[in-house]
Amino acid sequence: IEISKKLKCSSQAVNYRLKQLVSKEVIQGFHLGLDIGKLGFEHYKLDLWLKELSKRKKIWNYIKKCPNVTFINTSAGYADLEIEFNIENLDRLHNYIDELQNIFTNSIRKFTYFRGGSPGQFKIRSFPGSD
């Protein structure tokens, strides 16, 4: 409806044209943006450096079970694991870090974290079919 108002045409015309662009694969996907602050969450990025890379898969498998994790990545030349969270507050993040350190005793060499500011500060680029 917003597009139709800007183009000064009917919403049916916009809908038809969008469907045509999707069928011709000009549009390959849509993106949903959420204001997580309105849902009571804050966005944090946690970087972990491990003492032994052989533990990375085990730690990864544990982390991916956390419902607050939105993204996990490995890195060459920086942190061994990069994790992003939508979590209630900094205290909850500290609790989770303590939990990781207790479960994986002597596996985590160091960590850093920072809070994301405005929505979209952390951008993830993905391509259709790359899931």
N, C-alpha and C positions, 0 to 999 in steps of 0.2 A: 504494500500500500504506500509506503514511504517513497519507493522508487517511482511508482505511478504518479504520485503527486509532483515529484521533481521533473518527470518527463512530460507531465500534463497529458497522460493517456490513461486508459482504463487499467485496472488491476488484472483483468483477464488477458489483456494484450501483453503485459509484463510477464505474467505466468506462462503464456504460450511461448514467448521468446526465450525465457529461461529454460523451459523444457526442451526447446530446440537446441540451445547451446549445450545442455547436458547430453542430449542424444548424440550430438556431433562431437562430444568429448572436448569441446572448447572449455567448458567448466568441468573440472574433474573432481571437485569436492567443495564442501562448505566448512566453515570454521565457526565454532561456538565460543564466544567470549563470556566468561563469568566474572562478576565482581565478588571475589571470595570473602571480602570484608563484610559484605551484607549477609553472608552465611555464617559469620562468626569465626572466620579463619584468618591466619596470617601466612604469608608465603616465605619459606626459608630455603636456603641452599646450604647443604652440608658437604664438605669435601673431606674425604678420609684418605690418609696415607697408611699403608699397611706395613707391618714388619716383614711379612712373608707374602708374596703374591699368590702362593699356593692356597692361601685361605680365602682369596677373593670370591671364588664361586660359592663357597659355603656362606660367607657373609652376604653376598648378593641374594642368594635364595632365601635367607632369613629376612632381609630388608624388603624384598618384593611382597612379602606377606602382610606388611604394615598397611592398613587401610588409608593412612594419611600420606603415603608416598605417591607422588604424581609422576616421577621421572627418575630413572637410574641410568648412569652412563659410566663407561670407563674412559680413561684419558691416557694419552701417551705424553709423558713429559711433565704432567702436573699431578693432580691427586689420582690415587688409584681407583677411587670410586667417587662419583659425583651424584648426590641425591638431592631431590627437591621434594619439599613437603608443603602441604596445606594443613596447618596444625593450629590448635586453639591459641597458643601463646608461647612465649620463650621458655617458660617453666616446663611446659610439656615437651618441648624440644630437648631441654637439658635432661629430663627424665629418660627420654628415648636414648640419648647419647650414653647416659649412665648404664642403661640396660644393655646396650651394645657392648660397652666395655666390660661389663660383668659377665656376659655370655661368652664373649670372644676375648677372654683374658690373655693379655700379652700378644694380641694379634694386631691391635691398632697402635701405630706409632705416634700419630698426631692427627688432629682434626681442626678445621676452621669452619665457621658458618657465618652467614650474613642474611639479613632480612631483605626480602624484595620490597621495593617501594610501591609505586603505582602499578596497576594491572598492566601486564604486557612488558614489564621490565625484563623478564626472562623470556626470550622468544625461542621457540622450537620450530625449526623448519622441517617439514616432512613432505614426502612425495607420495602420490597415490600408489597404493600397492606395496609400500615399503614397510608395512607393519610387520 
